[in-house]
Amino acid sequence: MALSDVAEGAAVDSGAVVAKAAVPAGHKIATAEIAEGESVRKYGQVIGFASTAIHPGEHVHVHNVTVRDFARDYAFGADRRAFELLPEAERATFMGIRRADGRVGTRNRIAVIATSNCAATVVNRIAEAFKGDALADFPNVDEVFPVSHGQGCGMNPSPESIVNLERCLIGYARHPNVAGFILVGLGCEDVQPATLARRYGIEDGPLARSFLIQEVGGSIATTKAGIEAIRAMLPIANAAVREPVPVSELVIALQCGGSDGYSGITANPGLGVAADLLVRNGATVILGETTEIYGAEHLLTRRAVSTEVGEKLVAKIHWWEDHFKRFGGEMNNNPSTGNKKGGLTTILEKSLGAVVKGGTSDLTKVFDYAEPVSGPGLIFMDGPGYDNASTTGMVAGGANVVCFTTGRGSVVGWKPAPTIKLASNSTMYRHMEDDMDINCGVVLDGTASLQELGEDIYRTILAVASGEKTKSEEFGFGDSEFAPWRHGAVT
């Protein structure tokens, strides 16, 4: 892999190979003869097949590598490690917020949730009333934030999408980082507060209220009612205080987006080291994006704690294969244009780099999209590769911190959880330092090992979980990233 732009004729691989063409930074150069049709390997795994003969020194990319189906040895449980937890007395702690039901939050926020797009503007107006100095008298309340989206109506023929949306709405309302919430609907759409209340056992109370715009008397009246409801919640929410709690109370979403050729050798494995440290302390880490573990799923099934867990993951892969066929697509439509510009050639290569975010511990469970998760250890959540949809599901499932790796420079955040952004290379980190929390390019620069990077990421996670603000929080990301996975027909 080129650590910087390689000129035609330059010596690479310790002088063993001469570049036959200019190769951009982050891209691949062949170090051996690869016959047409032969597998192309990186990380010791198949990342594609040569569509033409590739000679040593040639640029290896989309012009000479293709994807086709190939056999993977799932070998359920063959590589289990019997990962040992640290003795309880040696486990780390952080400063968290213990809720009445025993769960622990890393933030103390109030959510204003639209049950459909018809209420989106109203919930935004309600939340806007609490910007600036409006919370000055309530220092323990981090924020009042809106949850708006473009769904909730015209969804009758798509029960899967309704289930996904409802799980996300309820997951955000009941999130451990949320002290209180209000649900706002219009009154005639498919998804309404009353429906959610019946289905999920929600009752109005001091920290849970619901309104229908058509019943209250319109947008202005509902905005006023919502503001008054939140004002009544603030003194109660402000009573929350941080206290030392074990790291086992952390649920970490492991996410990547805008990946490049360096992501799989710096940011993602560095996060994997941190994930192993978290698991040793009893925490739960969530790996997801089913379409972005495709071709690397065998590395997870071999670490599954049981055949049942491994088979459940494989079943998710097969569902996605069928899903793409029904709509005339293919799994290798991913990587994106930006991924390819950054050096990623195939979905297989991208997946192999992405899966290492989960570290090396055993895969303990597989969950449906936005399903409430339980650990401890490494778990998997089904979902699409689209960052906003995937992370929305993980947060709805209970993730109280998000770790997001990027090589191209994705700028994102998912309230109510804080988002830590990890840059895969120093060039992008310096260029976008106002958005990036950690520079993982130090591994390429030779100033830190992967182990040292992982330990730094781990310490940062504990600091953020204890209240330290991330760059995305400072900027205000998170009001527009709620995006439940939607699939099926729309009326």
Residue, then its C-alpha position, 0 to 999 in steps of 0.5 A: m500500500a502506498l503511504s504517499d503518492v508513488a511516482e512511475g518508476a519509483a522503487v517500492d517494497s524495499g526496492a524489490v518492485v518498481a512502480k509501472a505507473a503512478v499510484p495515489a496514496g492509500h492505493k495498492i501496488a502488486t508485489a507478485e505476478i497475479a494471473e487473470g482469474e486468480s484471487v487477489r489477497k490483502y490482509g491474507q484474505v481474498i479481496g477480489f479476483a484479477s480481471t486481467a493479468i496483473h504484473p509486479g509494480e502495477h496499480v491494483h484497483v477497479h480497472n483490474v480487480t473484480v468481485r465474484d462469489f467464492a467459498r468461505d469456511y465459516a467453521f463456527g467457533a473454531d477460533r474462539r479465544a476464551f477471552e478472560l474478564l479482568p478480576e472485578a477489583e481491577r476493572a476500570t470505572f467512569m463517571g456515569i449517570r445511574r437511572a432509576d431502572g439501573r441503566v447508566g447514561t453518559r449524557n443527561r438530555i431531554a428528547v423532543i420526538a416526532t412520531s412522523n414527518c408531519a410533526a418534524t417542524v413542531v419538535n424542532r421549534i420546541a427544542e429551539a426554545f431551550k438553546g442559548d442560556a435557557l438551561a442556565d438554571f439547570p447545569n446538570v441537563d446537557e441539552v434539549f434535542p429534537v428527533s425529527h425524520g421523514q417517516g411515519c406516514g405512507m408506510n402501511p404496505s411496509p411493516e418492516s419499516i414501521v417496526n424499524l421506525e417504532r423501535c428507533l423511536i422507543g429506543y431513543a425515548r427510553h435511552p439511558n442518556v435521556a432523562g425525559f421525553i415528549l412524543v409529538g404526532l399530527g393525529c392522522e398518520d400511520v405512526q402515532p404516540a397512542t400506538l407506541a404507548r399501547r405497543y410498548g407500554i408507555e404511560d404519561g408521567p412527569l418525564a414522559r408526555s405525548f401530544l397530537i397537533q390536531e387535538v391540541g389545536g395546531s402548531i403554535a398551541t402544540t409548541k407552547a404545550g411542549i415547551e411547558a411540558i419540558r419546563a416541568m421536566l427540567p428540575i427533575a432531570n437536573a437532579a441527576v448527578r454523575e457517580p463512579v460506575p463500572v465500565s461494564e455499564l458502557v455500550i459502544a457502537l463501532q461505526c465507520g464511514g468515508s473509509d479509505g485505504y488506511s482505515g483497515i490498518t490504523a483507525n479500525p484495528g486501533l479501535g479493535v484494540a480499544a474494543d478488546l480492552l472494553v470487553r475485558n472490563g465487562a463492557t458491550v461493543i456493537l459491530g454492525e453494517t451487515t453489507e460491510i462485513y460481506g466477504a469477511e463474515h467468516l472471521l466472525t463466525r469462526r469466533a462465534v460462541s455457538t453454532e446458533v450465533g454463527e448461523k444467525l449471522v450467516a442468515k443475515i448475510h443471505w437475507w441481504e444477498d436476496h434483498f439485493k437480487r430482488f431490486g436488481g443490485e449487487m453487494n459490490n455496489n459498495p464501496s462508494t465513490g469516495n471509498k474508491k478514491g481513497g484506495l478501497t477497490t471492492i466490498l471484500e477489501k472494505s469489509l476486511g478492514a471494517v470487521v477489525k473494529g470489533g477486536t479479537s474477542d468472541l462473538t456472543k450474540v446477533f441482534d435485529y436492527a434497533e433491537p434492545v441489545s444485551g451483553p457483555g462482549l462483542i455483539f452484532m446488529d443487523g443493518p445497512g451500510y448507510d452510516n446514519a441508518s446503521t448508527t441510529g439503530m445501534v443508538a436505539g439499541g442502547a449504545n451510550v457512546v459512538c466511536f466513528t472511524t473515517g478516512r475521507g473525513s465524515v462529519v457526523g454525530w448521533k444524539p443522545a449518544p456522544t460521537i468520538k471521531l477517529a481519523s485514519n491518516s494524519t493528512m486528513y486529521r490536520h486538514m479537519e482537526d476541528d471535526m476529528d477527536i483522535n489522529c490514528g495516522v500516528v501508526l503510519d507516521g511511526t510515532a505510536s504502535l497500534q497497541e498504544l493507539g488503542e489504549d489512547i482510544y480507550r482512555t478517550i472513551l472513558a473520558v467522553a463517557s464521564g462528560e468530556k465533550t467531543k468535537s461533534e458535540e461542540f459543533g452541535f451535530g446530532d439534530s439531523e442524523f436520526a435515520p431509521w432503516r427504511h425498506g419496502a413500498v411507499t404509498 
